[in-house]
Every structure is written in structure tokens, then in C-alpha cells.
Amino acid sequence: MNSAAPATSIWKQPAQVWAVAFASVVAFMGIGLVDPILPAIADSLEASPTQTELLFTSYLLVTGIAMLFTSWISSRIGAKATLMIGLALIVAFALACALSGSVDAIIGFRAGWGLGNALFISTALATIVGSASGGSGAAIVLYEAALGLGIAIGPLLGGLLGEVSWRGPFFGVVTLMAIAFIAILALLRGSKDERVPVPLSAPFKALRRPALAVLAITALFYNIGFFVLLAFSPFPLGFGAMGIGFTFFGWGVALAITSVWVAPWMMRRMRRTTVIMTVLPLLAADLIVAGLVAEIAPALVVCIIVGGLLLGVMNTVLTEAVMEATDLPRAVSSSAYSAVRFIGGAIAPPVAALLWHAFNSTVPYLFAAASVLVATLTIFLGRRTLAHIDDESADAETEDAEAITVGDAG
């Protein structure tokens, strides 16, 4: 990222920035927290793999749909109120999950969790950028560091608490999010800036912009590959909660490293579209290999970690591309793009489980690889539409990066 401030400024932030950053870590932990306990939930609640995968689908689908409306909400009630409502919803629905006695109930409560997550994540980066010292470059790096840390810790904490009970990870989220709620309530000052209401139709109109539409379609198919790797892999691995937790901890660390350091390094040397068209085929190849070795746990672990490295690059580059895609307010283009992307993530887990049940553990990964190749083809066919995002002078506009938010969340 071109506008990064000196490294020292990243760590010299007001208390309110650290409050939002901590809450962001916990919010992103929620994405992978359930991963290690999927088999345990299936066993304990006598649920099929397809039912269990709906824990991801209900969460991601509601998050995606809600993202279309979060900019409208936050522009009217303000960032602090939006953050706190989001956190309160996550606490309430995570607690309901922990106390549930059926997989159907958890699926429903995960949907409510997704609503809270959409409200929180859609506002977190804008808040950090508005409050951080050292400019937007330092703020974005700090946000990406929080994202990577959360994605890495989530599966590990899920594994540790899941060894006690499948309910443990849900209680863990309740505790951490309650602490985050108190921290934001105490430390985050309300913005004094004049609020500019965003029309309800703005994200829908944004998707009519050719460049944003190309990136959104790309992200939809890319996210299918992302969430097959994340949400389906615990089943063929055959590990216990800790084994799955450590595997996806490694995956998350790999993703964090490449998203924060490798992707910016590549973008300084290559065009954004070139990076995307290089990394996506590599991801497809990794998924094909994962399918071929799905019955060999150590080999599949290697494919998962390699996938994390590639996914980290893609997350950051797609985020940068969306930032430069249109002249729309960044919060609007972000919510439109992120909504489509999360819907892709919602499709993947149950389809993967159905393919596994109908065929074998290889086919879901081949489905994921095919989806990633469709994403590659979309970028290739739309490369002229995206030519302006490769203009280096556009990088000067990164100070306007208000709310790209969950574009990085995967």
C-alpha cells in the first residue's frame, strides 16, 4: 500500500483506535471459530454435514444481504451506534448458539450473528481511518493486521475451547465481544462530522458501474473457492478439534503474512490486474491438488496452508482494486462489492457437502477450482474495463479509503 506511514506510527494510536482494532480481531475470529467444531457439532447434535455447513451459509448470506444496507444505517445513526448495535447483536446471538440444543436453532442464530457482524465490520475500518494517527496508510495496515490476527486466532481458539465442548467457542465469543462492547462504549468518542445520509438504493446502483460489477462477479466466484477450503476441509481432514484448530491457525497466519506484506510488495512491481490473473490460477491449481490428495491428511494440510498464502494476496489486491474502481463514496462501493462476495461464500459450504455426499471428497475441491477459474476468466474479459485501476497515479487517492471493510474478510 502506497500511502503507508512510517512503521512506528502504526503503534502510536489513540485508545479509541485500539478499542476498535481489538473488536475487529474478535469479529474476524468469528469467521473461523466454528471451523474446528464442525465435526463435533455434527456428532453431538446428530446433524448431517450439509446441515452443519449451513452454519456458515446462514451467517454469510445474512452478512452479505445486510451489507447492502449498512452504509444507509451508519450514515444516519453514526459510526459508534452502528458498531455497538453490531457488537450487541453478536453477543446475543453467540450466546443463543451456545445455549441451543439443535443444529437448526444454531443455523438460525448464526444468521442473527451475521447481521451483527455486517453492522460492525462495515463500520470498523471507516472508524479506524477517521481516528488513527499517521494517515490512512497506517490505519489500513493496522486494520489488516487485526483482520489477519483474528482469522489466525479464531480456529486455534475454536480448537482449544472445542476440546472441552462444542459450546465452548460460542461462549468464548460472547465473553470477548462483551469486553469489546465495553471498550468501545468507554473509549470511542462520537464523531463530530456532519452526517451525509446515503440513499438506500446507492449500493444497488453502484453494481451497475462496469468496473465494480466485474470485481464483484470475480469476488463471488473467488469466494466460493475460499470457503470450500475453509468450511469443507475439516471433514476430509478427519482431525479432532485441536488438529483442525492448529491447521487453520497455520492457514490464518499464512493469510495474514501475505495480505499485510507480500501483496503490497507485489503491487509495487506488477499491475493489480496482473497480480490477480497470476494468483487466481495458482489458487485453482492448489485446489485441484487438494482434491487429488484429499484422503491424505498431511498433504491436504500443506494445500490448506499454501491456499492461505494465495488467499492473503488476493484479499488485499481485490480490496485495493475496489478502492480505485469507481468515483463513488468508498462506503457505498464497499458495501455493494462485499454483499456479492459474501453471497459467494454462502453458496460454497452446503454445495461442497452435497458434492461430497454424492461423489467423494475430491469433487468439492474441483468445484472450487472451477469457480476460481471462472473468476480468472471474468478478470481477463474485463481487463479493459479495469485498466484505470492499474494507473499508479490512482494510488494517491488512498487517503479516501473509508470503508472497504469486509472486502478483506474473505
Secondary structure, 3 states (H helix, E strand, C coil): CCCCCCHHHHHCCCHHHHHHHHHHHHHHHHHHHCHHHHHHHHHHCCCCHHHHHHHHHHHHHHHHHHHHHHHHHHHHHCHHHHHHHHHHHHHHHHHHHHCCCCHHHHHHHHHHHHHHHHHHHHHHHHHHHHHCCCHHHHHHHHHHHHHHHHHHHHHHHHHHHHCCCCCHHHHHHHHHHHHHHHHHHHHCCCCCCCCCCCCCCHHHHHCCCHHHHHHHHHHHHHHHHHHHHHHHCHHHHCCCHHHHHHHHHHHHHHHHHHHHHHHHHHHHHCCHHHHHHHHHHHHHHHHHHHHHCCCCHHHHHHHHHHHHHHHHHHHHHHHHHHHHHCCCCHHHHHHHHHHHHHHHHHHHHHHHHHHHHHCCCHHHHHHHHHHHHHHHHHHHHCCCCCHHHHCHHHHHHHHHCCCCHHHCCC
